[in-house]
Amino acid sequence: MIQFSFEKVSGIGNREPYNNVAAHEELKSMMSRFDRLNIFFDIDEDGYEVIKVESTYVKRFAYQLNDESANWLMTYLSTGKSEDFGVEPSEIQQSDQTNGNEYRKNMLKLFVESKAVNIQFTPEFRDRRGQLTAVANFKFGNIFFFINRDEDIVSYLQEKGLIR
């Protein structure tokens, strides 16, 4: 019988850090083509706040956020301007949030409070069981929110008159 040695198999702790600079360059390339971006918020396996981004031409990948990159992204979604002055994709900090669902919920609340964009909600009878789905539509893309439906988010959105 063949004997396997797993001593040289690299473990999770030995993997390379995520190449956010390459992700930034890919995102900038997508913007320079004026791709319509589909964006999803999450927390990655290293504890960083990320967007998962895709377009018609590019498969989904992660991009780790900082304040400057988040503002750059919002400028592109609203205006189509892709210039990234001052954005340093390697200057990121781990999030104080560890749960992706809580992060998405907080981001949805941030967008609701800003009143900067219309957010569409999928009616509960059309949504997946136990899920709340919302979309913020921009000229150059969409931000999708897929959140576990709980009393906290439902009562918050009902108070704002956004869902029934």
GROMACS elastic network, one bead per residue, 0.5 to 0.9 nm:
[ bonds ]
;  ai    aj funct       b0    kb
    5     8     6  0.73372   500
    5     9     6  0.82553   500
    6     9     6  0.52555   500
    6    10     6  0.86271   500
    7    10     6  0.81322   500
    8    11     6  0.88895   500
   10    13     6  0.79167   500
   10    14     6  0.59351   500
   10    15     6  0.73494   500
   11    14     6  0.54822   500
   11    15     6  0.70494   500
   12    15     6  0.56420   500
   13    16     6  0.87062   500
   15    18     6  0.88660   500
   16    19     6  0.83184   500
   17    20     6  0.87397   500
   17    46     6  0.89681   500
   18    21     6  0.87556   500
   18    23     6  0.89303   500
   18    46     6  0.89267   500
   18    64     6  0.88716   500
   19    22     6  0.55633   500
   19    23     6  0.65298   500
   19    24     6  0.88227   500
   19    90     6  0.84153   500
   20    24     6  0.59925   500
   20    25     6  0.85907   500
   20    62     6  0.82174   500
   20    63     6  0.61602   500
   20    64     6  0.63160   500
   20    89     6  0.59908   500
   20    90     6  0.63282   500
   21    25     6  0.63195   500
   21    26     6  0.87069   500
   21    63     6  0.88748   500
   21    88     6  0.82329   500
   21    89     6  0.55299   500
   21    90     6  0.62322   500
   22    25     6  0.50675   500
   22    26     6  0.62248   500
   22    27     6  0.86046   500
   22    89     6  0.89677   500
   23    26     6  0.50966   500
   23    27     6  0.61377   500
   23    28     6  0.85436   500
   23    61     6  0.75927   500
   23    62     6  0.71250   500
   23    63     6  0.57574   500
   23    64     6  0.83578   500
   23    89     6  0.85310   500
   24    27     6  0.50846   500
   24    28     6  0.60614   500
   24    29     6  0.85434   500
   24    63     6  0.67977   500
   24    64     6  0.86551   500
   24    69     6  0.89257   500
   24    88     6  0.89982   500
   24    89     6  0.64027   500
   25    28     6  0.50236   500
   25    29     6  0.61219   500
   25    30     6  0.86490   500
   26    29     6  0.50225   500
   26    30     6  0.62803   500
   26    31     6  0.86822   500
   26    58     6  0.89844   500
   27    30     6  0.50444   500
   27    31     6  0.62586   500
   27    32     6  0.86831   500
   27    53     6  0.80787   500
   27    54     6  0.89486   500
   27    63     6  0.81516   500
   28    32     6  0.61467   500
   28    33     6  0.87688   500
   28    82     6  0.66100   500
   28    83     6  0.81595   500
   28    84     6  0.80254   500
   29    32     6  0.50521   500
   29    33     6  0.65167   500
   29    34     6  0.87603   500
   29    35     6  0.89570   500
   29    82     6  0.88778   500
   30    33     6  0.53283   500
   30    34     6  0.64470   500
   30    35     6  0.54749   500
   30    36     6  0.84087   500
   30    37     6  0.81419   500
   30    55     6  0.78579   500
   30    57     6  0.84883   500
   30    58     6  0.79470   500
   31    35     6  0.57805   500
   31    36     6  0.81799   500
   31    37     6  0.83433   500
   31    76     6  0.72649   500
   31    80     6  0.72923   500
   31    81     6  0.78327   500
   31    82     6  0.56469   500
   31   140     6  0.88285   500
   32    35     6  0.76722   500
   32    80     6  0.85872   500
   32    81     6  0.83710   500
   32    82     6  0.62848   500
   32    83     6  0.87965   500
   34    37     6  0.87344   500
   34    76     6  0.89077   500
   34    80     6  0.66350   500
   34    81     6  0.88313   500
   34    82     6  0.85693   500
   34   140     6  0.71460   500
   35    55     6  0.62827   500
   35    56     6  0.74400   500
   35    57     6  0.79725   500
   35   140     6  0.70111   500
   35   141     6  0.78561   500
   36    54     6  0.85515   500
   36    55     6  0.59888   500
   36    56     6  0.75331   500
   36    77     6  0.82293   500
   36   139     6  0.79614   500
   36   142     6  0.76372   500
   37    53     6  0.65140   500
   37    54     6  0.58046   500
   37    55     6  0.50027   500
   37    56     6  0.81221   500
   37    77     6  0.78205   500
   37   140     6  0.64829   500
   37   142     6  0.62470   500
   37   143     6  0.81789   500
   38    52     6  0.80886   500
   38    53     6  0.56118   500
   38    54     6  0.53101   500
   38    55     6  0.60287   500
   38    56     6  0.89537   500
   38    60     6  0.86952   500
   38   141     6  0.57140   500
   38   142     6  0.50695   500
   38   143     6  0.60086   500
   38   144     6  0.72395   500
   39    51     6  0.61416   500
   39    52     6  0.56331   500
   39    54     6  0.67731   500
   39    55     6  0.89405   500
   39    60     6  0.89362   500
   39   141     6  0.76685   500
   39   142     6  0.61719   500
   39   144     6  0.60409   500
   39   145     6  0.87633   500
   40    50     6  0.83578   500
   40    51     6  0.53694   500
   40    52     6  0.50325   500
   40    53     6  0.65683   500
   40   104     6  0.84256   500
   40   142     6  0.87895   500
   40   143     6  0.59504   500
   40   144     6  0.52924   500
   40   145     6  0.64453   500
   40   146     6  0.81062   500
   41    49     6  0.75654   500
   41    50     6  0.59984   500
   41    52     6  0.63267   500
   41    53     6  0.89132   500
   41   100     6  0.78089   500
   41   103     6  0.75743   500
   41   104     6  0.58194   500
   41   107     6  0.78196   500
   41   143     6  0.81353   500
   41   144     6  0.78034   500
   41   145     6  0.72526   500
   41   146     6  0.88546   500
   42    48     6  0.84283   500
   42    49     6  0.61278   500
   42    50     6  0.53670   500
   42    51     6  0.60219   500
   42    52     6  0.72253   500
   42    62     6  0.89529   500
   42    99     6  0.83967   500
   42   101     6  0.74968   500
   42   103     6  0.67332   500
   42   104     6  0.64859   500
   43    46     6  0.79200   500
   43    47     6  0.57484   500
   43    48     6  0.54560   500
   43    50     6  0.57162   500
   43    51     6  0.82453   500
   43    64     6  0.88827   500
   43    95     6  0.78916   500
   43    97     6  0.78241   500
   43    98     6  0.66960   500
   43    99     6  0.68254   500
   43   101     6  0.85961   500
   43   103     6  0.72547   500
   43   104     6  0.88047   500
   44    47     6  0.53274   500
   44    48     6  0.54250   500
   44    49     6  0.65444   500
   44    50     6  0.63770   500
   44    62     6  0.81535   500
   44    64     6  0.82301   500
   44    98     6  0.88160   500
   44   100     6  0.80074   500
   45    48     6  0.75174   500
   46    94     6  0.76324   500
   47    93     6  0.88148   500
   47    94     6  0.54309   500
   47    95     6  0.58831   500
   47    96     6  0.81615   500
   47    97     6  0.76856   500
   47    98     6  0.61227   500
   47    99     6  0.88693   500
   48    64     6  0.63548   500
   48    65     6  0.75704   500
   48    92     6  0.77054   500
   48    93     6  0.67296   500
   48    95     6  0.52417   500
   48    96     6  0.87611   500
   48    97     6  0.86188   500
   48    98     6  0.84559   500
   49    63     6  0.85172   500
   49    64     6  0.58402   500
   49    65     6  0.57270   500
   49    66     6  0.79440   500
   49    92     6  0.88548   500
   49    93     6  0.84570   500
   49    94     6  0.71888   500
   49    95     6  0.59504   500
   49    97     6  0.83140   500
   49   100     6  0.86136   500
   49   103     6  0.81804   500
   50    62     6  0.61598   500
   50    63     6  0.52919   500
   50    65     6  0.53715   500
   50    66     6  0.88696   500
   51    61     6  0.82180   500
   51    62     6  0.56797   500
   51    63     6  0.53627   500
   51    64     6  0.65611   500
   51    65     6  0.71528   500
   52    60     6  0.61526   500
   52    61     6  0.53972   500
   52    63     6  0.63720   500
   52    64     6  0.88537   500
   53    58     6  0.86400   500
   53    59     6  0.80005   500
   53    60     6  0.52042   500
   53    61     6  0.56187   500
   53    62     6  0.63478   500
   53    63     6  0.73615   500
   54    57     6  0.78244   500
   54    58     6  0.55794   500
   54    59     6  0.53273   500
   54    61     6  0.66896   500
   55    58     6  0.51374   500
   55    59     6  0.67534   500
   55    60     6  0.75145   500
   55   141     6  0.87268   500
   56    59     6  0.78156   500
   58    61     6  0.85017   500
   63    89     6  0.86118   500
   64    69     6  0.85531   500
   64    89     6  0.73894   500
   64    90     6  0.86711   500
   64    92     6  0.71614   500
   65    68     6  0.80068   500
   65    69     6  0.57753   500
   65    70     6  0.60362   500
   65    89     6  0.74636   500
   65    91     6  0.89475   500
   65    92     6  0.66987   500
   65    93     6  0.86141   500
   66    69     6  0.53659   500
   66    70     6  0.60954   500
   66    71     6  0.87097   500
   66    87     6  0.85017   500
   66    88     6  0.83698   500
   66    89     6  0.74975   500
   66    91     6  0.71999   500
   66    92     6  0.55435   500
   66    93     6  0.73793   500
   67    70     6  0.52084   500
   67    71     6  0.63320   500
   67    72     6  0.86740   500
   67    87     6  0.87261   500
   67    92     6  0.88926   500
   68    71     6  0.52013   500
   68    72     6  0.61318   500
   68    73     6  0.86030   500
   68    84     6  0.87339   500
   68    85     6  0.89939   500
   68    86     6  0.70435   500
   68    87     6  0.53937   500
   68    88     6  0.76479   500
   68    89     6  0.87681   500
   69    73     6  0.60446   500
   69    74     6  0.85896   500
   69    84     6  0.79489   500
   69    86     6  0.86926   500
   69    87     6  0.56290   500
   69    88     6  0.75682   500
   69    89     6  0.71245   500
   70    73     6  0.51027   500
   70    74     6  0.62748   500
   70    75     6  0.86782   500
   71    74     6  0.50954   500
   71    75     6  0.61492   500
   71    76     6  0.86547   500
   72    75     6  0.51592   500
   72    76     6  0.63300   500
   72    77     6  0.87593   500
   72    81     6  0.85583   500
   72    82     6  0.74497   500
   72    83     6  0.78265   500
   72    84     6  0.63267   500
   72    85     6  0.85376   500
   72    87     6  0.75676   500
   73    76     6  0.51777   500
   73    77     6  0.62374   500
   73    78     6  0.87139   500
   73    82     6  0.81777   500
   74    77     6  0.50833   500
   74    78     6  0.61896   500
   74    79     6  0.84499   500
   75    78     6  0.53029   500
   75    79     6  0.57978   500
   75    80     6  0.70058   500
   75    81     6  0.64283   500
   75    82     6  0.77313   500
   76    79     6  0.52941   500
   76    82     6  0.56033   500
   76    83     6  0.85431   500
   76   139     6  0.89783   500
   76   140     6  0.69223   500
   76   141     6  0.87497   500
   77    80     6  0.59926   500
   77    81     6  0.82046   500
   77   137     6  0.88473   500
   77   138     6  0.56893   500
   77   139     6  0.62341   500
   77   141     6  0.56640   500
   77   142     6  0.78045   500
   78    81     6  0.82518   500
   78   138     6  0.57606   500
   78   139     6  0.58056   500
   78   140     6  0.64332   500
   78   141     6  0.83319   500
   79    82     6  0.86986   500
   79   138     6  0.88121   500
   79   139     6  0.72168   500
   79   140     6  0.73476   500
   80   139     6  0.78019   500
   80   140     6  0.61710   500
   81    84     6  0.88372   500
   84    87     6  0.55623   500
   84    88     6  0.87689   500
   85    88     6  0.87900   500
   87    90     6  0.89926   500
   87    91     6  0.86524   500
   88    91     6  0.55597   500
   88    92     6  0.82959   500
   89    92     6  0.68667   500
   94    97     6  0.85147   500
   95    98     6  0.69605   500
   97   100     6  0.77115   500
   97   102     6  0.75078   500
   97   103     6  0.64813   500
   98   102     6  0.81226   500
   98   103     6  0.78595   500
   99   102     6  0.54009   500
   99   103     6  0.63005   500
   99   104     6  0.87821   500
  100   103     6  0.50246   500
  100   104     6  0.61542   500
  100   105     6  0.85515   500
  101   104     6  0.51180   500
  101   105     6  0.61184   500
  101   106     6  0.86227   500
  101   146     6  0.80885   500
  101   147     6  0.58671   500
  101   148     6  0.67810   500
  102   106     6  0.61294   500
  102   107     6  0.85592   500
  102   147     6  0.82065   500
  102   148     6  0.89507   500
  103   106     6  0.51087   500
  103   107     6  0.61440   500
  103   108     6  0.86074   500
  104   107     6  0.50200   500
  104   108     6  0.61284   500
  104   109     6  0.86292   500
  104   145     6  0.65163   500
  104   146     6  0.74528   500
  104   147     6  0.65950   500
  105   108     6  0.51381   500
  105   109     6  0.63117   500
  105   110     6  0.86768   500
  105   145     6  0.79360   500
  105   146     6  0.86315   500
  105   147     6  0.64104   500
  105   148     6  0.85534   500
  105   153     6  0.72288   500
  106   109     6  0.50628   500
  106   110     6  0.61629   500
  106   111     6  0.87359   500
  107   111     6  0.62934   500
  107   112     6  0.86108   500
  107   145     6  0.85344   500
  108   111     6  0.51600   500
  108   112     6  0.61593   500
  108   113     6  0.86145   500
  108   134     6  0.83417   500
  108   145     6  0.69182   500
  109   113     6  0.60432   500
  109   114     6  0.85092   500
  109   153     6  0.85472   500
  109   156     6  0.84756   500
  109   157     6  0.85898   500
  110   113     6  0.52115   500
  110   114     6  0.61549   500
  110   115     6  0.88652   500
  111   114     6  0.51257   500
  111   115     6  0.65009   500
  111   116     6  0.71188   500
  111   117     6  0.73451   500
  111   118     6  0.89708   500
  111   119     6  0.82329   500
  111   136     6  0.83464   500
  112   115     6  0.55157   500
  112   116     6  0.79874   500
  112   117     6  0.80464   500
  112   118     6  0.84026   500
  112   119     6  0.75549   500
  112   157     6  0.86733   500
  112   160     6  0.84969   500
  113   116     6  0.83191   500
  114   117     6  0.77818   500
  115   118     6  0.72097   500
  115   119     6  0.89474   500
  117   136     6  0.64693   500
  117   137     6  0.71273   500
  117   138     6  0.74849   500
  118   135     6  0.84550   500
  118   136     6  0.60167   500
  118   137     6  0.67252   500
  118   138     6  0.86406   500
  119   134     6  0.64763   500
  119   135     6  0.54882   500
  119   137     6  0.68498   500
  119   162     6  0.85818   500
  120   133     6  0.84888   500
  120   134     6  0.54426   500
  120   135     6  0.52047   500
  120   136     6  0.64747   500
  120   137     6  0.80295   500
  120   162     6  0.84798   500
  121   124     6  0.86679   500
  121   132     6  0.77095   500
  121   133     6  0.59310   500
  121   135     6  0.65933   500
  121   162     6  0.76438   500
  121   163     6  0.71781   500
  122   125     6  0.83157   500
  122   126     6  0.64739   500
  122   127     6  0.60117   500
  122   132     6  0.71944   500
  122   133     6  0.55470   500
  122   134     6  0.61839   500
  122   135     6  0.84763   500
  122   163     6  0.89142   500
  123   126     6  0.54178   500
  123   127     6  0.62653   500
  123   132     6  0.84556   500
  123   133     6  0.84122   500
  123   163     6  0.76626   500
  123   164     6  0.85143   500
  124   127     6  0.50828   500
  124   128     6  0.77832   500
  124   129     6  0.80661   500
  124   130     6  0.87983   500
  124   131     6  0.81112   500
  124   132     6  0.72567   500
  124   133     6  0.87369   500
  124   163     6  0.88166   500
  124   164     6  0.89028   500
  125   128     6  0.80886   500
  125   129     6  0.84374   500
  126   129     6  0.88612   500
  127   130     6  0.81605   500
  127   131     6  0.64636   500
  127   132     6  0.67268   500
  127   133     6  0.68884   500
  128   131     6  0.53800   500
  128   132     6  0.76373   500
  128   133     6  0.84907   500
  129   132     6  0.85395   500
  129   149     6  0.84806   500
  130   147     6  0.86865   500
  130   148     6  0.59345   500
  130   149     6  0.50938   500
  130   150     6  0.77430   500
  131   146     6  0.68679   500
  131   147     6  0.57421   500
  131   150     6  0.84550   500
  132   145     6  0.78020   500
  132   146     6  0.59403   500
  132   147     6  0.51349   500
  132   148     6  0.59995   500
  132   149     6  0.51702   500
  132   150     6  0.87201   500
  132   153     6  0.88618   500
  132   154     6  0.85873   500
  133   144     6  0.73995   500
  133   145     6  0.56177   500
  133   147     6  0.64321   500
  133   148     6  0.87771   500
  133   149     6  0.88742   500
  134   143     6  0.83485   500
  134   144     6  0.59595   500
  134   145     6  0.50373   500
  134   146     6  0.67681   500
  134   147     6  0.85166   500
  135   142     6  0.65606   500
  135   143     6  0.56447   500
  135   145     6  0.61512   500
  135   146     6  0.88992   500
  136   141     6  0.86588   500
  136   142     6  0.56077   500
  136   143     6  0.50683   500
  136   144     6  0.65513   500
  136   145     6  0.82506   500
  137   140     6  0.84017   500
  137   141     6  0.64847   500
  137   143     6  0.66629   500
  137   144     6  0.87531   500
  138   141     6  0.51688   500
  138   142     6  0.56871   500
  138   143     6  0.80982   500
  139   142     6  0.81543   500
  147   150     6  0.87155   500
  147   153     6  0.88596   500
  148   153     6  0.87775   500
  149   152     6  0.83843   500
  149   153     6  0.68205   500
  149   154     6  0.67925   500
  150   153     6  0.58049   500
  150   154     6  0.61693   500
  150   155     6  0.85855   500
  151   154     6  0.51578   500
  151   155     6  0.58771   500
  151   156     6  0.83405   500
  152   155     6  0.55300   500
  152   156     6  0.61903   500
  152   157     6  0.87595   500
  153   156     6  0.50383   500
  153   157     6  0.61240   500
  153   158     6  0.84780   500
  154   157     6  0.52968   500
  154   158     6  0.60622   500
  154   159     6  0.85923   500
  154   163     6  0.77496   500
  154   164     6  0.87040   500
  155   158     6  0.50005   500
  155   159     6  0.60660   500
  155   160     6  0.86272   500
  156   159     6  0.52364   500
  156   160     6  0.64632   500
  156   161     6  0.88301   500
  156   162     6  0.89688   500
  157   160     6  0.50346   500
  157   161     6  0.62576   500
  157   162     6  0.53444   500
  157   163     6  0.58764   500
  157   164     6  0.82884   500
  158   162     6  0.58427   500
  158   163     6  0.52411   500
  158   164     6  0.58584   500
  159   162     6  0.77172   500
  159   163     6  0.86028   500
  160   163     6  0.79986   500
  161   164     6  0.71659   500
